[in-house]
Amino acid sequence: MKDKTYRVIQWATGKVGTIALRHFIQNPNFELAGVLVTDANKAGKDAGEIAGTPPTGILATDDPAAILATPADCVHFAPAHQDIEMVCRLLRSGKNVVSALGPFYPTERCRAEVEAIKAACREGGTSFHGSGIHPGFAGDILPLTLIRIMERVDHIHIYEVVDQLANPSNYIEIMGFGRDCQELLASPSRQPEAPYFFAQSMALVAESLGRTIDDLTTKLEVASAKEDIPYPSGLVKAGTVAGQHYEWTGWSLGKPLITYHFFWKMGDQNLSENWECGETGYRIVIEGNPPMELRIPEPKTTEGNVRYISLWTAMAGVNAIRSVCEAPPGFVSHRELGVVGPRGLLRPASEPELRAVCSPELQP
């Protein structure tokens, strides 16, 4: 039996959005219905020009009203910042929505957003799913998968290691690399809400185990640059912040249950601290019986030299679209979604590969 084709809209064409757009164009199980761009210079361009593929006949628009009026099964929503009001408008218009910006799982902190989404889903007969690499994959699906073959779980650790020198992005400035070390420790560049954003994944895992996260604690340490570290758009001066290690722990019944370790650094050679945090990528370590460990290292290459973390972020949502469209209306977390079965992945590599046309407006 031939697989169903899903009409999709790509909302925003930054790094993540452009990767998704290109996949929609090339995967025969998707039909591109529309493209929303936030850069007026892209409006009116063929989607293929934006994605680095042959022409599609679909012209990008910067008019949300035009997208709301376009019939489609799903919108892959990937702007630089979340817009729950717009997500709800899309849902009420009869389109399912998958978003790498969450929300991912209902917690007290995001309850108002989740309830607004649920109401919009009821009105539109649609479903919403929050996706992403972390939150949305490394900190929830992977540990839950490993736990299935364990006899006892004591403490779950998730390690995210990102080398910003090897993979430059605007997060170098956003996260405060190059700031005075003491100033950053006193006032981190990462938003105070960030731990609670990731705590949605913690809650999903804990509640799947029959527990709740009762408390959330945070730690931060920094490493300074031993000498100036140049990067494409700037310079991290000697003595300023060149490495950041965040540690966020979810506690249950007075004990640490889940700890997320984030190591973001400007290379390895010129840092004042040697954290021995392992290779770039993700690592899941579960203390218990039997102890478990899973590593997902940074790929050595990707087609078109696409930044791997952007690719992972995009595909985590894109590959869930079929299952989200077939799910009953409502807020669909990983617990409701179950194991997804993406279509159209078993196909030859295409030429030309993704060109360097991605806007820097969206980083994973």
WOCORBEL-V539349 format. One record per residue. SS is DSSP state (H for helix, E for strand, - for the rest). NEAR is the number of other ideal C-beta (glycine too) atoms within 8 Angstrom. D_CENTER is the distance of its C-alpha to the mean C-alpha in Angstrom with 1 decimal. Layout:
BEGIN
SS_NEAR_D_CENTER ; SS_NEAR_D_CENTER
END
This chain:
BEGIN
-_2_32.9 ; -_3_30.7 ; -_7_27.1 ; -_6_26.3 ; -_8_24.8 ; E_12_22.1 ; E_12_22.4 ; E_15_19.0 ; E_16_18.2 ; E_17_15.5 ; E_12_14.9 ; -_14_14.5 ; -_16_14.7 ; E_15_13.0 ; H_13_11.6 ; H_13_8.7 ; H_16_11.3 ; H_15_14.1 ; H_15_12.8 ; H_15_12.4 ; H_15_15.8 ; H_12_17.5 ; H_12_16.6 ; H_13_18.0 ; H_12_21.0 ; H_8_21.7 ; -_11_21.0 ; -_6_24.2 ; -_10_22.7 ; E_13_21.2 ; E_7_23.3 ; E_15_21.8 ; E_10_23.3 ; E_12_22.0 ; E_14_19.8 ; E_13_19.3 ; -_14_19.2 ; -_9_19.1 ; -_10_21.3 ; H_6_24.9 ; H_4_25.8 ; H_12_23.7 ; -_10_25.3 ; -_6_27.9 ; -_10_26.5 ; E_11_26.1 ; H_16_22.6 ; H_11_23.8 ; H_9_24.6 ; H_15_21.2 ; H_13_19.6 ; -_12_22.4 ; -_10_24.0 ; -_4_27.5 ; -_6_28.1 ; -_10_26.9 ; -_5_29.1 ; -_10_26.2 ; E_9_26.3 ; -_15_23.5 ; E_12_24.3 ; -_10_23.3 ; -_6_25.1 ; H_8_23.0 ; H_6_26.3 ; H_9_26.5 ; H_14_23.1 ; H_9_24.1 ; -_6_27.3 ; -_9_25.9 ; -_5_26.1 ; -_11_23.0 ; -_9_21.5 ; E_15_17.9 ; E_14_15.8 ; E_16_12.3 ; E_14_11.4 ; -_16_9.4 ; -_13_11.7 ; -_7_11.4 ; -_5_12.2 ; -_8_12.1 ; -_7_15.5 ; H_9_16.5 ; H_6_19.9 ; H_9_18.9 ; H_15_16.7 ; H_12_19.9 ; H_11_22.1 ; H_14_20.2 ; H_16_20.5 ; H_10_24.1 ; -_9_24.8 ; -_7_24.4 ; -_13_20.9 ; E_14_18.2 ; E_14_14.8 ; E_17_11.3 ; E_15_8.6 ; -_16_4.8 ; -_10_6.7 ; -_13_8.6 ; -_10_11.1 ; -_14_10.4 ; -_13_13.9 ; -_9_17.1 ; -_10_18.3 ; H_4_21.2 ; H_8_19.1 ; H_12_17.2 ; H_9_20.1 ; H_6_21.3 ; H_9_18.1 ; H_11_18.1 ; H_8_21.8 ; H_10_21.6 ; H_15_19.1 ; H_10_21.4 ; H_9_24.4 ; H_15_23.0 ; H_15_22.2 ; H_9_25.8 ; H_8_27.2 ; H_12_25.5 ; -_7_25.6 ; -_13_21.9 ; E_14_18.8 ; E_17_15.3 ; E_15_12.2 ; E_16_8.9 ; -_12_6.3 ; -_15_2.9 ; -_11_4.3 ; -_12_5.4 ; -_13_6.2 ; -_17_6.6 ; -_13_8.2 ; -_12_9.8 ; -_15_11.2 ; -_15_12.5 ; H_9_13.1 ; H_14_14.4 ; H_14_16.7 ; H_12_18.0 ; H_7_18.8 ; H_12_20.7 ; H_11_22.4 ; -_6_24.0 ; -_4_26.5 ; -_12_27.3 ; -_5_30.4 ; E_6_29.4 ; E_10_26.3 ; E_6_27.0 ; E_12_23.9 ; E_13_20.3 ; E_12_18.7 ; E_16_15.2 ; E_12_15.2 ; E_11_12.6 ; E_13_14.7 ; E_11_13.8 ; E_12_16.8 ; -_14_16.6 ; -_10_20.0 ; -_7_19.3 ; -_10_16.1 ; -_9_17.0 ; -_9_14.8 ; -_7_15.5 ; H_9_13.9 ; H_15_17.3 ; H_9_19.0 ; H_8_16.5 ; -_10_16.6 ; -_12_20.3 ; -_13_21.2 ; -_12_24.9 ; -_10_25.7 ; -_7_28.6 ; H_11_27.7 ; H_6_29.6 ; H_8_28.3 ; H_14_24.7 ; H_9_25.6 ; H_5_27.4 ; -_5_24.8 ; -_7_21.2 ; -_8_19.2 ; -_7_16.1 ; -_4_16.6 ; -_4_18.6 ; -_7_16.3 ; H_8_13.4 ; H_10_14.8 ; H_11_15.2 ; H_9_11.7 ; H_13_10.9 ; H_14_14.3 ; H_18_13.2 ; H_14_12.1 ; H_15_15.4 ; H_13_17.3 ; H_15_16.2 ; H_14_17.4 ; H_14_20.4 ; H_9_21.6 ; H_8_21.3 ; -_8_23.8 ; -_4_26.0 ; -_9_25.2 ; -_7_23.7 ; -_14_22.1 ; -_7_25.2 ; E_6_24.2 ; E_12_21.4 ; E_7_22.6 ; E_9_21.1 ; E_7_22.4 ; E_10_22.0 ; E_8_23.9 ; E_11_24.0 ; E_13_25.6 ; E_13_27.6 ; E_16_28.3 ; -_7_31.7 ; -_6_32.3 ; -_8_30.8 ; E_12_27.5 ; E_6_27.1 ; E_12_24.0 ; -_4_23.9 ; -_5_23.7 ; E_9_25.4 ; E_8_26.9 ; E_15_26.2 ; -_8_29.8 ; -_8_31.5 ; -_6_31.4 ; -_13_28.2 ; E_16_24.7 ; E_16_23.4 ; E_15_21.4 ; E_16_19.6 ; E_14_19.3 ; E_12_17.8 ; E_11_18.8 ; E_14_17.9 ; E_11_20.0 ; E_15_20.3 ; E_13_24.0 ; E_11_25.9 ; -_6_29.7 ; -_5_30.2 ; E_7_28.3 ; E_8_24.9 ; E_12_22.9 ; E_16_19.3 ; E_12_18.5 ; E_13_15.3 ; E_12_16.4 ; E_11_14.6 ; E_13_16.6 ; E_11_15.9 ; E_16_19.0 ; -_15_21.0 ; -_11_22.3 ; -_5_24.7 ; -_4_28.2 ; -_9_28.7 ; E_15_27.2 ; -_8_29.7 ; -_7_28.0 ; -_4_27.5 ; -_9_24.9 ; -_4_25.0 ; -_8_21.4 ; -_7_21.3 ; -_7_19.7 ; -_8_16.5 ; E_9_13.6 ; E_13_13.2 ; E_13_16.3 ; E_16_17.1 ; E_10_20.6 ; E_16_22.4 ; E_9_25.8 ; E_12_28.2 ; E_6_30.3 ; -_6_29.7 ; -_8_27.3 ; E_11_24.2 ; E_8_22.0 ; E_8_19.3 ; E_10_18.1 ; E_8_15.4 ; E_7_16.6 ; -_8_15.4 ; -_6_17.0 ; -_3_20.2 ; -_5_19.8 ; -_9_17.8 ; H_8_19.6 ; H_9_20.2 ; H_6_18.8 ; -_10_15.3 ; -_10_13.0 ; H_10_11.7 ; H_10_8.3 ; H_14_7.8 ; H_11_9.5 ; H_11_7.6 ; H_13_4.2 ; H_15_7.1 ; H_11_9.2 ; H_14_7.5 ; H_18_8.3 ; H_13_11.4 ; -_9_13.0 ; -_14_13.1 ; H_16_14.8 ; H_13_18.3 ; H_11_18.1 ; H_15_16.9 ; H_11_19.7 ; H_5_22.1 ; -_12_21.3 ; -_4_23.7 ; -_9_22.9 ; E_11_20.9 ; E_10_17.7 ; -_10_16.4 ; -_12_14.4 ; H_12_14.1 ; H_7_17.7 ; H_8_19.0 ; H_12_17.1 ; -_6_18.4 ; -_3_18.3 ; -_9_17.1 ; -_6_19.3 ; -_9_17.8 ; -_8_20.5 ; -_10_21.4 ; -_7_19.9 ; -_3_23.4 ; -_7_24.6 ; -_3_25.9 ; -_5_24.0 ; -_7_24.6 ; -_4_26.3 ; -_6_25.7 ; -_9_22.2 ; -_12_19.7 ; -_7_21.5 ; -_4_20.5 ; -_9_20.2 ; -_11_16.7 ; E_10_16.8 ; -_9_15.6 ; -_8_14.7 ; -_13_10.9 ; -_10_9.3 ; -_12_5.7
END
